[in-house]
Amino acid sequence: MDDIDTAILRSLIKNSRITISQMSKEIDVPDATISNRLKKLEADVIKRYTMIPDWQKIGLNITAIIIIQTESEKHESVKEELSKLDEVSEVYSVSGEYDILIKVWVPGIGELNKLINSKIRSVDGVEDLTEMIVMERVKEDMVPIIPGTE
């Protein structure tokens, strides 16, 4: 990746709906160059394009972070099972006292309680968990700053 590729990615991070023509003007590179570079980035670097809704407006009022201890021999299967749950948006294998961190979205406290007790705790290999309800979203970006940005 060079400076042009990085500039294209920065531009897409700011606005994934930007046109090639707009990006060309912003970066000061010809349209054809942007188009060719974008195709290569989509093949190798860009995993997917997505959107971020206003979660409350679609009825997902509660966000929770749950840290989970697993039986070591069942760690892989626990990760896979948690990844299949619709309410789970992120699954991370982590170091420290806990083994897995997940982020979940639900309409309310009752649904969170049901998710934890009926689905998460029932996954074979889950030993213990601690849940934390998000009280305020201070910063919630989908991607970090790309090196070389201002």
Salt bridges, closest charged atoms under 4 A:
ASP2 OD1 - ARG37 NH1 2.74
ASP5 OD1 - ARG37 NH1 3.00
GLU26 OE2 - LYS14 NZ 3.88
ASP54 OD2 - LYS57 NZ 3.93
GLU71 OE1 - LYS74 NZ 3.66
GLU76 OE1 - LYS79 NZ 3.07
GLU81 OE2 - LYS84 NZ 3.18
GLU87 OE2 - LYS119 NZ 2.80
GLU90 OE2 - LYS103 NZ 3.62
ASP124 OD2 - LYS74 NZ 3.10
GLU140 OE2 - LYS103 NZ 2.87
GLU140 OE1 - ARG137 NE 3.25
ASP141 OD2 - LYS139 NZ 3.82
GLU150 OE2 - ARG10 NH1 3.13
